Amino acid sequence: MTRRSAILAALVALLPVLGACSQVAPTAASAGDTLPAFGVGPPRLREPASTRPAWLSDPPVNPERYRVPDDSFHDHLG
């Protein structure tokens, strides 16, 4: 009987610990979340260049277009 009561006493002592496990934890980022502060400012993007880089070739004048079958989707738009 003492072994059963020792197991029961151990389980009762663990109840507060197990109760803390039932708290809801967020599983994904939300709109209110922010990045952790690592001593670095927010990321900044450079503005796009106004001219094409020299290593990038000019685009073709008439690019090849791929024809796709008509699924008549636009006919049913109202």
N, CA, C and O atoms as a CHARMM CRD file, in Angstrom:
* protein
*
  312
    1    1 MET  N      0.81200  -1.18500   0.00000 PROA 1      0.00000
    2    1 MET  CA     0.00000   0.00000   0.00000 PROA 1      0.00000
    3    1 MET  C      0.86800   1.26600   0.00000 PROA 1      0.00000
    4    1 MET  O      0.45000   2.30100  -0.52000 PROA 1      0.00000
    5    2 THR  N      2.02700   1.19000   0.55900 PROA 2      0.00000
    6    2 THR  CA     2.88000   2.37900   0.63100 PROA 2      0.00000
    7    2 THR  C      3.42700   2.75500  -0.74400 PROA 2      0.00000
    8    2 THR  O      3.66300   3.92600  -1.04000 PROA 2      0.00000
    9    3 ARG  N      3.61900   1.74600  -1.56200 PROA 3      0.00000
   10    3 ARG  CA     4.12000   2.04800  -2.90400 PROA 3      0.00000
   11    3 ARG  C      3.07100   2.81000  -3.70500 PROA 3      0.00000
   12    3 ARG  O      3.39900   3.76100  -4.41400 PROA 3      0.00000
   13    4 ARG  N      1.80800   2.39200  -3.59400 PROA 4      0.00000
   14    4 ARG  CA     0.73500   3.07900  -4.30500 PROA 4      0.00000
   15    4 ARG  C      0.56000   4.50100  -3.78400 PROA 4      0.00000
   16    4 ARG  O      0.32800   5.42600  -4.56300 PROA 4      0.00000
   17    5 SER  N      0.66800   4.67300  -2.49900 PROA 5      0.00000
   18    5 SER  CA     0.51000   6.02000  -1.94900 PROA 5      0.00000
   19    5 SER  C      1.70200   6.90800  -2.33200 PROA 5      0.00000
   20    5 SER  O      1.53500   8.11800  -2.48400 PROA 5      0.00000
   21    6 ALA  N      2.90000   6.33100  -2.49100 PROA 6      0.00000
   22    6 ALA  CA     4.05500   7.11200  -2.92000 PROA 6      0.00000
   23    6 ALA  C      3.87800   7.56200  -4.37400 PROA 6      0.00000
   24    6 ALA  O      4.21700   8.69300  -4.72200 PROA 6      0.00000
   25    7 ILE  N      3.35100   6.68000  -5.21300 PROA 7      0.00000
   26    7 ILE  CA     3.09300   7.03700  -6.61200 PROA 7      0.00000
   27    7 ILE  C      2.00400   8.11000  -6.68100 PROA 7      0.00000
   28    7 ILE  O      2.11000   9.06100  -7.45600 PROA 7      0.00000
   29    8 LEU  N      0.97000   7.95300  -5.87600 PROA 8      0.00000
   30    8 LEU  CA    -0.11000   8.93100  -5.84800 PROA 8      0.00000
   31    8 LEU  C      0.39800  10.28700  -5.36000 PROA 8      0.00000
   32    8 LEU  O      0.01700  11.32300  -5.90500 PROA 8      0.00000
   33    9 ALA  N      1.25400  10.28600  -4.34000 PROA 9      0.00000
   34    9 ALA  CA     1.81100  11.54100  -3.83000 PROA 9      0.00000
   35    9 ALA  C      2.69500  12.20400  -4.88100 PROA 9      0.00000
   36    9 ALA  O      2.70100  13.43100  -4.97900 PROA 9      0.00000
   37   10 ALA  N      3.44000  11.43300  -5.66900 PROA 10     0.00000
   38   10 ALA  CA     4.29000  11.99300  -6.71800 PROA 10     0.00000
   39   10 ALA  C      3.44100  12.60100  -7.83400 PROA 10     0.00000
   40   10 ALA  O      3.77600  13.66200  -8.36000 PROA 10     0.00000
   41   11 LEU  N      2.35400  11.94000  -8.19200 PROA 11     0.00000
   42   11 LEU  CA     1.47300  12.47600  -9.23100 PROA 11     0.00000
   43   11 LEU  C      0.77500  13.74400  -8.76700 PROA 11     0.00000
   44   11 LEU  O      0.61000  14.67800  -9.55200 PROA 11     0.00000
   45   12 VAL  N      0.36700  13.79100  -7.51500 PROA 12     0.00000
   46   12 VAL  CA    -0.27300  14.99000  -6.98300 PROA 12     0.00000
   47   12 VAL  C      0.73100  16.14100  -6.93900 PROA 12     0.00000
   48   12 VAL  O      0.35900  17.29100  -7.17400 PROA 12     0.00000
   49   13 ALA  N      1.98400  15.84900  -6.64400 PROA 13     0.00000
   50   13 ALA  CA     3.01100  16.89300  -6.61000 PROA 13     0.00000
   51   13 ALA  C      3.29800  17.42200  -8.01600 PROA 13     0.00000
   52   13 ALA  O      3.72800  18.56600  -8.16200 PROA 13     0.00000
   53   14 LEU  N      3.07100  16.61800  -9.04100 PROA 14     0.00000
   54   14 LEU  CA     3.32600  17.03500 -10.41400 PROA 14     0.00000
   55   14 LEU  C      2.16100  17.80100 -11.04100 PROA 14     0.00000
   56   14 LEU  O      2.31700  18.35000 -12.13200 PROA 14     0.00000
   57   15 LEU  N      1.02000  17.85300 -10.39600 PROA 15     0.00000
   58   15 LEU  CA    -0.13700  18.51500 -10.98900 PROA 15     0.00000
   59   15 LEU  C      0.11000  19.98600 -11.33100 PROA 15     0.00000
   60   15 LEU  O     -0.28300  20.40600 -12.42000 PROA 15     0.00000
   61   16 PRO  N      0.73700  20.79700 -10.47000 PROA 16     0.00000
   62   16 PRO  CA     0.98900  22.19400 -10.88900 PROA 16     0.00000
   63   16 PRO  C      1.90800  22.29700 -12.10900 PROA 16     0.00000
   64   16 PRO  O      1.73500  23.17900 -12.95000 PROA 16     0.00000
   65   17 VAL  N      2.86900  21.40400 -12.19600 PROA 17     0.00000
   66   17 VAL  CA     3.77200  21.41200 -13.34100 PROA 17     0.00000
   67   17 VAL  C      3.02300  21.02200 -14.61100 PROA 17     0.00000
   68   17 VAL  O      3.21600  21.63600 -15.66000 PROA 17     0.00000
   69   18 LEU  N      2.18700  20.02400 -14.52000 PROA 18     0.00000
   70   18 LEU  CA     1.41400  19.58800 -15.67600 PROA 18     0.00000
   71   18 LEU  C      0.37200  20.62600 -16.06200 PROA 18     0.00000
   72   18 LEU  O      0.01900  20.73100 -17.23600 PROA 18     0.00000
   73   19 GLY  N     -0.12600  21.39300 -15.10100 PROA 19     0.00000
   74   19 GLY  CA    -1.08800  22.45200 -15.40100 PROA 19     0.00000
   75   19 GLY  C     -0.46600  23.55300 -16.22900 PROA 19     0.00000
   76   19 GLY  O     -1.14900  24.16300 -17.05200 PROA 19     0.00000
   77   20 ALA  N      0.80700  23.82000 -16.03500 PROA 20     0.00000
   78   20 ALA  CA     1.48200  24.84600 -16.82400 PROA 20     0.00000
   79   20 ALA  C      1.65400  24.40900 -18.27300 PROA 20     0.00000
   80   20 ALA  O      1.81100  25.25300 -19.15500 PROA 20     0.00000
   81   21 CYS  N      1.62800  23.11500 -18.53000 PROA 21     0.00000
   82   21 CYS  CA     1.77700  22.61300 -19.89600 PROA 21     0.00000
   83   21 CYS  C      0.52600  22.86600 -20.72800 PROA 21     0.00000
   84   21 CYS  O      0.58600  22.81500 -21.95600 PROA 21     0.00000
   85   22 SER  N     -0.59600  23.13500 -20.08700 PROA 22     0.00000
   86   22 SER  CA    -1.83800  23.28800 -20.83100 PROA 22     0.00000
   87   22 SER  C     -2.06000  24.70300 -21.32600 PROA 22     0.00000
   88   22 SER  O     -3.08000  24.96700 -21.96400 PROA 22     0.00000
   89   23 GLN  N     -1.14400  25.62500 -21.05800 PROA 23     0.00000
   90   23 GLN  CA    -1.31200  26.98900 -21.54400 PROA 23     0.00000
   91   23 GLN  C     -1.16300  27.00700 -23.05800 PROA 23     0.00000
   92   23 GLN  O     -0.35900  26.27200 -23.63100 PROA 23     0.00000
   93   24 VAL  N     -1.96000  27.86700 -23.69400 PROA 24     0.00000
   94   24 VAL  CA    -1.93600  27.96200 -25.14200 PROA 24     0.00000
   95   24 VAL  C     -0.72600  28.77900 -25.56900 PROA 24     0.00000
   96   24 VAL  O     -0.52800  29.90200 -25.10300 PROA 24     0.00000
   97   25 ALA  N      0.06400  28.22000 -26.43800 PROA 25     0.00000
   98   25 ALA  CA     1.23900  28.90200 -26.96500 PROA 25     0.00000
   99   25 ALA  C      0.97400  29.23300 -28.42100 PROA 25     0.00000
  100   25 ALA  O      0.38500  28.42000 -29.13400 PROA 25     0.00000
  101   26 PRO  N      1.39300  30.41400 -28.88800 PROA 26     0.00000
  102   26 PRO  CA     1.17300  30.74400 -30.30200 PROA 26     0.00000
  103   26 PRO  C      1.96600  29.80600 -31.19900 PROA 26     0.00000
  104   26 PRO  O      3.10900  29.46000 -30.90300 PROA 26     0.00000
  105   27 THR  N      1.34500  29.40300 -32.29100 PROA 27     0.00000
  106   27 THR  CA     2.00700  28.47300 -33.20600 PROA 27     0.00000
  107   27 THR  C      2.49900  29.15500 -34.46900 PROA 27     0.00000
  108   27 THR  O      3.19800  28.54100 -35.27500 PROA 27     0.00000
  109   28 ALA  N      2.13800  30.42800 -34.65200 PROA 28     0.00000
  110   28 ALA  CA     2.57400  31.14000 -35.85200 PROA 28     0.00000
  111   28 ALA  C      2.72100  32.61600 -35.52400 PROA 28     0.00000
  112   28 ALA  O      2.22600  33.08500 -34.49900 PROA 28     0.00000
  113   29 ALA  N      3.38900  33.33100 -36.38100 PROA 29     0.00000
  114   29 ALA  CA     3.55900  34.76600 -36.19400 PROA 29     0.00000
  115   29 ALA  C      2.24900  35.47500 -36.47100 PROA 29     0.00000
  116   29 ALA  O      1.46300  35.03700 -37.31100 PROA 29     0.00000
  117   30 SER  N      2.01500  36.56300 -35.77100 PROA 30     0.00000
  118   30 SER  CA     0.81100  37.35300 -35.99000 PROA 30     0.00000
  119   30 SER  C      1.20900  38.76700 -36.40300 PROA 30     0.00000
  120   30 SER  O      2.39300  39.09800 -36.46000 PROA 30     0.00000
  121   31 ALA  N      0.22400  39.58100 -36.68500 PROA 31     0.00000
  122   31 ALA  CA     0.48800  40.93900 -37.15900 PROA 31     0.00000
  123   31 ALA  C      1.15800  41.78900 -36.09100 PROA 31     0.00000
  124   31 ALA  O      1.86300  42.74000 -36.42700 PROA 31     0.00000
  125   32 GLY  N      0.96100  41.47500 -34.81800 PROA 32     0.00000
  126   32 GLY  CA     1.54600  42.26900 -33.74900 PROA 32     0.00000
  127   32 GLY  C      2.96000  41.86300 -33.39600 PROA 32     0.00000
  128   32 GLY  O      3.61700  42.54900 -32.61400 PROA 32     0.00000
  129   33 ASP  N      3.44500  40.76600 -33.95200 PROA 33     0.00000
  130   33 ASP  CA     4.78900  40.30400 -33.62200 PROA 33     0.00000
  131   33 ASP  C      5.83600  41.17400 -34.29800 PROA 33     0.00000
  132   33 ASP  O      5.60200  41.72500 -35.37400 PROA 33     0.00000
  133   34 THR  N      6.97600  41.28900 -33.66600 PROA 34     0.00000
  134   34 THR  CA     8.08300  42.04200 -34.24100 PROA 34     0.00000
  135   34 THR  C      9.32600  41.16600 -34.23800 PROA 34     0.00000
  136   34 THR  O      9.37900  40.13600 -33.56600 PROA 34     0.00000
  137   35 LEU  N     10.31500  41.58900 -34.99300 PROA 35     0.00000
  138   35 LEU  CA    11.57200  40.86200 -35.02400 PROA 35     0.00000
  139   35 LEU  C     12.31800  41.08800 -33.71600 PROA 35     0.00000
  140   35 LEU  O     12.21600  42.17200 -33.14100 PROA 35     0.00000
  141   36 PRO  N     13.05500  40.11700 -33.23500 PROA 36     0.00000
  142   36 PRO  CA    13.83400  40.32900 -32.02500 PROA 36     0.00000
  143   36 PRO  C     14.92000  41.36800 -32.25600 PROA 36     0.00000
  144   36 PRO  O     15.48100  41.45900 -33.34800 PROA 36     0.00000
  145   37 ALA  N     15.21300  42.14200 -31.23300 PROA 37     0.00000
  146   37 ALA  CA    16.21800  43.19500 -31.35800 PROA 37     0.00000
  147   37 ALA  C     17.59700  42.60300 -31.10600 PROA 37     0.00000
  148   37 ALA  O     17.90300  42.20600 -29.98200 PROA 37     0.00000
  149   38 PHE  N     18.41700  42.53800 -32.12300 PROA 38     0.00000
  150   38 PHE  CA    19.77500  42.02300 -32.01100 PROA 38     0.00000
  151   38 PHE  C     20.79500  43.15400 -32.06000 PROA 38     0.00000
  152   38 PHE  O     21.97500  42.90100 -32.30500 PROA 38     0.00000
  153   39 GLY  N     20.36900  44.39500 -31.83200 PROA 39     0.00000
  154   39 GLY  CA    21.27300  45.51900 -31.90200 PROA 39     0.00000
  155   39 GLY  C     21.48500  46.01500 -33.31400 PROA 39     0.00000
  156   39 GLY  O     22.35600  46.85100 -33.55500 PROA 39     0.00000
  157   40 VAL  N     20.69600  45.50800 -34.25700 PROA 40     0.00000
  158   40 VAL  CA    20.80600  45.91000 -35.65500 PROA 40     0.00000
  159   40 VAL  C     19.48900  46.57400 -36.02500 PROA 40     0.00000
  160   40 VAL  O     18.42700  46.13100 -35.59000 PROA 40     0.00000
  161   41 GLY  N     19.54700  47.62200 -36.81600 PROA 41     0.00000
  162   41 GLY  CA    18.33800  48.31300 -37.23200 PROA 41     0.00000
  163   41 GLY  C     17.50200  47.47700 -38.17900 PROA 41     0.00000
  164   41 GLY  O     17.88600  46.36300 -38.53800 PROA 41     0.00000
  165   42 PRO  N     16.36300  48.00800 -38.58500 PROA 42     0.00000
  166   42 PRO  CA    15.50400  47.25800 -39.50300 PROA 42     0.00000
  167   42 PRO  C     16.17700  47.10300 -40.86600 PROA 42     0.00000
  168   42 PRO  O     16.99600  47.94100 -41.24500 PROA 42     0.00000
  169   43 PRO  N     15.84700  46.05400 -41.60000 PROA 43     0.00000
  170   43 PRO  CA    16.46400  45.86100 -42.91100 PROA 43     0.00000
  171   43 PRO  C     16.03600  46.97300 -43.87000 PROA 43     0.00000
  172   43 PRO  O     14.89100  47.42500 -43.84200 PROA 43     0.00000
  173   44 ARG  N     16.95100  47.39600 -44.70100 PROA 44     0.00000
  174   44 ARG  CA    16.66300  48.45800 -45.66000 PROA 44     0.00000
  175   44 ARG  C     16.96800  47.95900 -47.05900 PROA 44     0.00000
  176   44 ARG  O     17.95700  47.26100 -47.28600 PROA 44     0.00000
  177   45 LEU  N     16.11400  48.32300 -47.98200 PROA 45     0.00000
  178   45 LEU  CA    16.29000  47.93600 -49.37600 PROA 45     0.00000
  179   45 LEU  C     16.78400  49.13000 -50.16700 PROA 45     0.00000
  180   45 LEU  O     16.37200  50.26600 -49.93000 PROA 45     0.00000
  181   46 ARG  N     17.66600  48.86100 -51.10400 PROA 46     0.00000
  182   46 ARG  CA    18.11600  49.93300 -51.98700 PROA 46     0.00000
  183   46 ARG  C     17.04400  50.21900 -53.02100 PROA 46     0.00000
  184   46 ARG  O     16.25800  49.34200 -53.37700 PROA 46     0.00000
  185   47 GLU  N     17.02000  51.45100 -53.49600 PROA 47     0.00000
  186   47 GLU  CA    16.09300  51.79200 -54.56300 PROA 47     0.00000
  187   47 GLU  C     16.55200  51.12300 -55.84900 PROA 47     0.00000
  188   47 GLU  O     17.75300  50.94300 -56.04900 PROA 47     0.00000
  189   48 PRO  N     15.62600  50.75200 -56.72500 PROA 48     0.00000
  190   48 PRO  CA    16.03300  50.12000 -57.97600 PROA 48     0.00000
  191   48 PRO  C     16.81600  51.09000 -58.84800 PROA 48     0.00000
  192   48 PRO  O     16.58700  52.29900 -58.82000 PROA 48     0.00000
  193   49 ALA  N     17.73200  50.54500 -59.61200 PROA 49     0.00000
  194   49 ALA  CA    18.56500  51.37400 -60.49100 PROA 49     0.00000
  195   49 ALA  C     17.72500  51.91700 -61.63000 PROA 49     0.00000
  196   49 ALA  O     16.77900  51.27100 -62.08000 PROA 49     0.00000
  197   50 SER  N     18.07300  53.10600 -62.09300 PROA 50     0.00000
  198   50 SER  CA    17.33000  53.70900 -63.20300 PROA 50     0.00000
  199   50 SER  C     17.82900  53.20000 -64.55300 PROA 50     0.00000
  200   50 SER  O     17.14500  53.38200 -65.56000 PROA 50     0.00000
  201   51 THR  N     18.99500  52.57200 -64.60200 PROA 51     0.00000
  202   51 THR  CA    19.52500  52.03400 -65.84900 PROA 51     0.00000
  203   51 THR  C     19.78900  50.54100 -65.68200 PROA 51     0.00000
  204   51 THR  O     19.95000  50.04400 -64.56800 PROA 51     0.00000
  205   52 ARG  N     19.83000  49.83700 -66.81200 PROA 52     0.00000
  206   52 ARG  CA    20.12100  48.39300 -66.77100 PROA 52     0.00000
  207   52 ARG  C     21.60700  48.18900 -66.55000 PROA 52     0.00000
  208   52 ARG  O     22.41700  48.95000 -67.08000 PROA 52     0.00000
  209   53 PRO  N     21.98400  47.17900 -65.77900 PROA 53     0.00000
  210   53 PRO  CA    23.40900  46.89900 -65.59800 PROA 53     0.00000
  211   53 PRO  C     24.06500  46.50200 -66.92100 PROA 53     0.00000
  212   53 PRO  O     23.40100  45.99900 -67.82800 PROA 53     0.00000
  213   54 ALA  N     25.36800  46.73200 -67.01700 PROA 54     0.00000
  214   54 ALA  CA    26.08400  46.43900 -68.26200 PROA 54     0.00000
  215   54 ALA  C     26.11900  44.94300 -68.56000 PROA 54     0.00000
  216   54 ALA  O     26.15800  44.55500 -69.72800 PROA 54     0.00000
  217   55 TRP  N     26.10700  44.09800 -67.53600 PROA 55     0.00000
  218   55 TRP  CA    26.19900  42.65900 -67.75300 PROA 55     0.00000
  219   55 TRP  C     24.87200  42.04600 -68.18300 PROA 55     0.00000
  220   55 TRP  O     24.83600  40.89200 -68.60800 PROA 55     0.00000
  221   56 LEU  N     23.77200  42.80700 -68.07600 PROA 56     0.00000
  222   56 LEU  CA    22.44900  42.28200 -68.41500 PROA 56     0.00000
  223   56 LEU  C     22.14200  42.61300 -69.86500 PROA 56     0.00000
  224   56 LEU  O     22.16200  43.78000 -70.25500 PROA 56     0.00000
  225   57 SER  N     21.85800  41.59800 -70.66000 PROA 57     0.00000
  226   57 SER  CA    21.60400  41.83600 -72.09600 PROA 57     0.00000
  227   57 SER  C     20.25600  42.53700 -72.27700 PROA 57     0.00000
  228   57 SER  O     19.38000  42.48000 -71.41400 PROA 57     0.00000
  229   58 ASP  N     20.12200  43.19500 -73.41900 PROA 58     0.00000
  230   58 ASP  CA    18.87600  43.88900 -73.72200 PROA 58     0.00000
  231   58 ASP  C     17.77000  42.86700 -73.98400 PROA 58     0.00000
  232   58 ASP  O     18.03600  41.79900 -74.53500 PROA 58     0.00000
  233   59 PRO  N     16.54300  43.18200 -73.59900 PROA 59     0.00000
  234   59 PRO  CA    15.44800  42.24900 -73.86400 PROA 59     0.00000
  235   59 PRO  C     15.11400  42.21700 -75.34400 PROA 59     0.00000
  236   59 PRO  O     15.34100  43.20100 -76.04700 PROA 59     0.00000
  237   60 PRO  N     14.57300  41.09300 -75.83500 PROA 60     0.00000
  238   60 PRO  CA    14.20900  41.02900 -77.25600 PROA 60     0.00000
  239   60 PRO  C     13.08600  42.02200 -77.56400 PROA 60     0.00000
  240   60 PRO  O     12.27200  42.35200 -76.70200 PROA 60     0.00000
  241   61 VAL  N     13.06300  42.49000 -78.81600 PROA 61     0.00000
  242   61 VAL  CA    12.05600  43.47600 -79.21600 PROA 61     0.00000
  243   61 VAL  C     10.66900  42.84600 -79.18900 PROA 61     0.00000
  244   61 VAL  O      9.72900  43.42500 -78.64400 PROA 61     0.00000
  245   62 ASN  N     10.54400  41.66500 -79.77600 PROA 62     0.00000
  246   62 ASN  CA     9.26800  40.94900 -79.78000 PROA 62     0.00000
  247   62 ASN  C      9.46000  39.62500 -79.04000 PROA 62     0.00000
  248   62 ASN  O      9.86300  38.63700 -79.65500 PROA 62     0.00000
  249   63 PRO  N      9.18400  39.58300 -77.74900 PROA 63     0.00000
  250   63 PRO  CA     9.38900  38.32100 -77.02600 PROA 63     0.00000
  251   63 PRO  C      8.40300  37.25100 -77.50100 PROA 63     0.00000
  252   63 PRO  O      7.27900  37.54200 -77.91100 PROA 63     0.00000
  253   64 GLU  N      8.86600  36.01500 -77.43100 PROA 64     0.00000
  254   64 GLU  CA     8.02100  34.89700 -77.85500 PROA 64     0.00000
  255   64 GLU  C      6.88800  34.72000 -76.84800 PROA 64     0.00000
  256   64 GLU  O      7.11900  34.69100 -75.63900 PROA 64     0.00000
  257   65 ARG  N      5.69000  34.60500 -77.34500 PROA 65     0.00000
  258   65 ARG  CA     4.51400  34.42800 -76.49900 PROA 65     0.00000
  259   65 ARG  C      4.04000  32.98200 -76.60200 PROA 65     0.00000
  260   65 ARG  O      4.03800  32.39200 -77.68300 PROA 65     0.00000
  261   66 TYR  N      3.65100  32.43600 -75.49700 PROA 66     0.00000
  262   66 TYR  CA     3.12100  31.07800 -75.48300 PROA 66     0.00000
  263   66 TYR  C      1.59800  31.14700 -75.57700 PROA 66     0.00000
  264   66 TYR  O      0.94700  31.85800 -74.81100 PROA 66     0.00000
  265   67 ARG  N      1.05700  30.41800 -76.50300 PROA 67     0.00000
  266   67 ARG  CA    -0.39400  30.38100 -76.65000 PROA 67     0.00000
  267   67 ARG  C     -0.95000  29.34200 -75.69200 PROA 67     0.00000
  268   67 ARG  O     -0.39700  28.25200 -75.54700 PROA 67     0.00000
  269   68 VAL  N     -2.02600  29.68700 -75.05600 PROA 68     0.00000
  270   68 VAL  CA    -2.68700  28.76200 -74.13000 PROA 68     0.00000
  271   68 VAL  C     -4.10000  28.51700 -74.62300 PROA 68     0.00000
  272   68 VAL  O     -4.69300  29.38900 -75.25900 PROA 68     0.00000
  273   69 PRO  N     -4.64600  27.35100 -74.34100 PROA 69     0.00000
  274   69 PRO  CA    -6.01800  27.08200 -74.79900 PROA 69     0.00000
  275   69 PRO  C     -7.01100  27.97400 -74.05200 PROA 69     0.00000
  276   69 PRO  O     -6.80400  28.31600 -72.88800 PROA 69     0.00000
  277   70 ASP  N     -8.07800  28.33900 -74.73400 PROA 70     0.00000
  278   70 ASP  CA    -9.11500  29.16600 -74.14000 PROA 70     0.00000
  279   70 ASP  C     -9.99900  28.28400 -73.27200 PROA 70     0.00000
  280   70 ASP  O    -10.54100  27.28300 -73.74200 PROA 70     0.00000
  281   71 ASP  N    -10.14200  28.66000 -71.99300 PROA 71     0.00000
  282   71 ASP  CA   -11.00200  27.86400 -71.11000 PROA 71     0.00000
  283   71 ASP  C    -12.35600  28.53000 -70.91900 PROA 71     0.00000
  284   71 ASP  O    -13.14400  28.08400 -70.08600 PROA 71     0.00000
  285   72 SER  N    -12.64400  29.58300 -71.66800 PROA 72     0.00000
  286   72 SER  CA   -13.89500  30.33700 -71.64500 PROA 72     0.00000
  287   72 SER  C    -14.21600  30.86800 -70.25700 PROA 72     0.00000
  288   72 SER  O    -15.38500  31.02700 -69.90500 PROA 72     0.00000
  289   73 PHE  N    -13.19300  31.14100 -69.47500 PROA 73     0.00000
  290   73 PHE  CA   -13.41600  31.66200 -68.13100 PROA 73     0.00000
  291   73 PHE  C    -13.98300  33.07100 -68.18100 PROA 73     0.00000
  292   73 PHE  O    -14.87100  33.41100 -67.40000 PROA 73     0.00000
  293   74 HSD  N    -13.47500  33.89800 -69.09900 PROA 74     0.00000
  294   74 HSD  CA   -13.93100  35.28000 -69.17300 PROA 74     0.00000
  295   74 HSD  C    -15.37200  35.38800 -69.66200 PROA 74     0.00000
  296   74 HSD  O    -16.01500  36.41500 -69.44300 PROA 74     0.00000
  297   75 ASP  N    -15.89000  34.36100 -70.31100 PROA 75     0.00000
  298   75 ASP  CA   -17.26600  34.40800 -70.79700 PROA 75     0.00000
  299   75 ASP  C    -18.27200  34.42300 -69.66600 PROA 75     0.00000
  300   75 ASP  O    -19.38700  34.90900 -69.85500 PROA 75     0.00000
  301   76 HSD  N    -17.92200  33.90900 -68.49700 PROA 76     0.00000
  302   76 HSD  CA   -18.86700  33.75000 -67.40100 PROA 76     0.00000
  303   76 HSD  C    -18.66100  34.79100 -66.29100 PROA 76     0.00000
  304   76 HSD  O    -19.13600  34.59200 -65.17300 PROA 76     0.00000
  305   77 LEU  N    -17.97000  35.88500 -66.57900 PROA 77     0.00000
  306   77 LEU  CA   -17.70000  36.87200 -65.54300 PROA 77     0.00000
  307   77 LEU  C    -18.83500  37.86500 -65.33700 PROA 77     0.00000
  308   77 LEU  O    -18.74700  38.71400 -64.45000 PROA 77     0.00000
  309   78 GLY  N    -19.85900  37.78600 -66.10200 PROA 78     0.00000
  310   78 GLY  CA   -21.02500  38.60500 -65.81400 PROA 78     0.00000
  311   78 GLY  C    -21.20200  39.73700 -66.71300 PROA 78     0.00000
  312   78 GLY  O    -22.15600  40.50000 -66.56300 PROA 78     0.00000
